[in-house]
Amino acid sequence: MAEKDTQVNLAVYMERLDSYISSQNALNENLSKNLEKVETKVDDISQWRSKMYGAKSILAALGILVVHTTAVMGSFLAIVTFNK
């Protein structure tokens, strides 16, 4: 009788182990898919950040250009006005 109990317990154990392994495989696949989504979103955020830095650099360059042009035109106007 003890041998039959051992076989039944072993069968139950193996069934539970198979169930556990299959659930872990499903969980691992789900985690992998979610990590790929997160990686894609991080890449998108990185690209967006690069675009924002580019836009800030362009705005800074345009600001410097406007200030420089104003200074040059002001000095040119001052030279023309004072030489009359």
Secondary structure, DSSP 4 states (H G I P E B T S, - for coil): -HHHHHHHHHHHHHHHHHHHHHHHHHHHHHHHHHHHHHHHHHHHHHHHHHHHHHHHHHHHHHHHHHHHHHHHHHHHHHHHHHT-
